[in-house]
Amino acid sequence: MIRHVTLLAMGQMLSSSVAIPLEMLEATRARLRLARDPRAVFQVDVVAQQLQPLTMLGGFQIRPSKILDEVEHTDLIVVPALWRNPKPQLAQQADTIAWLARQYRAGASIIAIGTGVCLLAEAGLLDGKPATTHWHYLDQFARDYPKVKLQRQHLLTQDGRLYCAASVNSGADLMVHFIGLQYGRELALQVEQQFSPEVRNPFEKKVFYADQVHQHPDEVIALAQTWLQQNVQKPLLLSQLAADAGLSERQFDRRFRAVTGTTPTQYLQKLRCDNARDLLQNSNLSVADIAAAVGYNDGGYFTRIFRRLAGQTPAEYRKKVRAKLFSS
């Protein structure tokens, strides 16, 4: 449960890289309060090395509410993107870098955006782990931090409690994902649509996961997942999947839930809706045809499932996506 969030502030930072996460967290808090959910009680502090206003790009000022030493424990830290070459700022952030390492060892999750990822690298937190950073700084990052497994083709990476985003926009995607992990997919979709009604691509399609996060040791269930991914449009025959795995239906269902967090039916529904999102965005097929293409004979049932998982109907989703497409 998130009780305290730290937004780091420092010179040369892009204020949007902490302002957007802050606003998303406040939108989350507001929805939790409406639902009378006790998880709405979390504190957010803007923290810097000194209690003095910091001037951002364009003259905008941020006034920290606390200094680093006043934050003994925090659950989530958002590290901002830095403008242009981050090296001059890194040289002034020794205390911040040491504080990040201590907080991570104490259990904090850290989201770093753009070249702010360099602070995690400086702290040694990314040694032997995947990371990404702003595309203009990839080559320099690779030279400065050879122990980090730099993912040049990914805008997002996750390794346990360490999250990296290549840009401010990717950081917004990452916040939606994190909110979903903490408070559930439905609330995350509500926050996403409040800030990005044009719809983003699913986080899972853009992120590079460390192996220990993305995989699990149950080979039997992994094979079943692979079959479902390759046969999305086919009817789910739980008895056949269980028989192929050499398990009873009850045993199969229990093991599937244990490693995926969902039932086989829920897992297949998510796969089908992910495929449907692609077709809604990239094809002119009717909603009924898309329903059939992903395995639903009943278009009305498909619409209900899609709305539950995506927070909107297929038609609404397509309208929002098409509003962001341009042609010459």
PEZIJO-V680097 format. One record per backbone hydrogen bond with DSSP energy under -0.5 kcal/mol. NH is the residue of the N-H (numbers start at 1). CO is the residue of the C=O. E is the energy in kcal/mol with one decimal. If there is no record, write none. Layout:
NH CO E
NH CO E
This chain:
3 1 -0.5
5 43 -2.9
6 76 -3.3
7 5 -0.5
7 45 -3.0
8 6 -0.7
8 78 -2.2
9 47 -2.5
12 55 -0.6
13 10 -1.1
14 81 -2.7
15 13 -0.8
17 14 -1.7
18 15 -1.4
19 15 -2.6
20 16 -2.1
22 18 -2.2
23 19 -2.6
24 20 -2.4
25 21 -2.4
26 22 -2.2
27 23 -2.2
28 24 -2.1
29 25 -2.6
30 26 -2.4
31 27 -1.9
32 28 -2.2
33 29 -2.5
34 30 -2.0
35 31 -1.4
36 33 -1.6
37 32 -3.0
38 36 -0.5
40 37 -2.1
41 38 -1.5
42 40 -1.7
43 3 -2.6
45 5 -2.5
47 7 -2.4
47 45 -0.6
48 66 -1.8
52 50 -1.7
54 62 -3.1
56 54 -0.6
56 60 -4.8
57 13 -0.8
59 56 -2.1
60 57 -0.6
62 54 -2.5
64 62 -0.6
65 46 -2.8
66 46 -1.6
68 48 -1.2
70 67 -1.5
71 68 -1.9
72 70 -0.9
75 4 -2.0
76 4 -1.3
77 109 -2.2
78 6 -2.7
79 77 -0.6
79 111 -3.3
80 78 -0.5
83 12 -3.9
90 86 -2.3
91 87 -1.9
92 89 -1.1
93 90 -1.6
97 93 -2.7
98 94 -2.3
99 95 -2.4
100 96 -2.4
101 97 -1.8
102 98 -2.0
103 99 -2.6
104 100 -2.4
105 101 -2.1
106 102 -1.5
107 104 -1.6
108 103 -2.5
109 75 -2.7
110 161 -2.8
111 77 -3.0
112 110 -0.5
112 163 -2.7
113 79 -1.9
114 165 -2.9
116 113 -2.2
117 114 -1.7
118 115 -1.8
119 116 -1.5
120 116 -0.6
120 117 -0.5
121 117 -2.0
122 118 -2.9
123 119 -1.5
124 121 -1.4
125 120 -1.8
126 120 -0.6
127 124 -0.9
128 147 -2.7
129 126 -2.6
131 149 -1.5
137 134 -2.2
138 135 -0.7
141 137 -2.6
142 138 -2.4
143 139 -1.8
144 140 -2.6
145 141 -2.6
148 145 -1.6
149 129 -2.4
150 148 -1.7
151 131 -3.1
152 150 -0.8
154 151 -1.1
155 206 -0.6
156 206 -0.8
157 164 -2.1
158 208 -2.3
159 162 -2.5
162 159 -1.9
163 110 -2.7
163 161 -0.5
164 157 -2.2
165 112 -2.2
166 155 -2.6
171 167 -2.1
172 168 -1.5
173 169 -1.6
174 170 -2.4
175 171 -2.1
176 172 -2.0
177 173 -2.1
178 174 -2.6
179 175 -2.8
180 176 -2.1
181 177 -2.0
182 178 -2.0
183 179 -3.2
184 180 -1.8
188 184 -1.9
189 185 -2.4
190 186 -1.7
191 187 -2.2
192 188 -2.7
193 189 -2.5
194 190 -1.4
195 191 -1.6
196 192 -3.8
199 196 -2.1
205 202 -1.4
206 203 -1.8
207 203 -1.5
208 156 -2.3
209 207 -0.6
210 158 -2.3
213 210 -1.8
214 210 -2.0
215 211 -2.4
219 217 -1.3
222 218 -2.2
223 219 -2.2
224 220 -1.6
225 221 -2.6
226 222 -2.2
227 223 -2.2
228 224 -2.3
229 225 -2.5
230 226 -1.9
231 227 -1.0
232 229 -0.5
234 231 -1.6
237 235 -0.7
238 236 -0.8
240 237 -0.5
241 237 -2.3
242 238 -2.7
243 239 -2.2
244 240 -2.8
245 241 -1.6
246 242 -0.6
246 243 -1.1
247 242 -2.9
252 248 -2.8
253 249 -2.7
254 250 -2.2
255 251 -2.5
256 252 -2.6
257 253 -2.4
258 254 -1.9
259 255 -1.5
260 256 -2.0
261 257 -2.1
267 263 -2.4
268 264 -2.3
269 265 -2.3
270 266 -2.1
271 267 -2.0
272 268 -2.6
273 269 -2.3
274 270 -2.3
275 271 -2.1
276 272 -2.3
277 273 -2.2
278 274 -1.5
279 275 -1.9
280 276 -2.8
281 277 -1.8
282 278 -2.6
283 279 -1.6
290 286 -2.5
291 287 -2.5
292 288 -2.0
293 289 -2.3
294 290 -1.7
295 292 -1.0
296 291 -3.3
297 295 -0.5
299 297 -0.7
302 298 -2.2
303 299 -2.2
304 300 -2.0
305 301 -2.4
306 302 -2.9
307 303 -2.4
308 304 -1.9
309 305 -2.1
310 306 -3.2
311 307 -1.7
317 313 -2.5
318 314 -2.6
319 315 -2.2
320 316 -2.1
321 317 -2.5
322 318 -2.9
323 319 -1.2
324 321 -1.8
325 322 -1.3
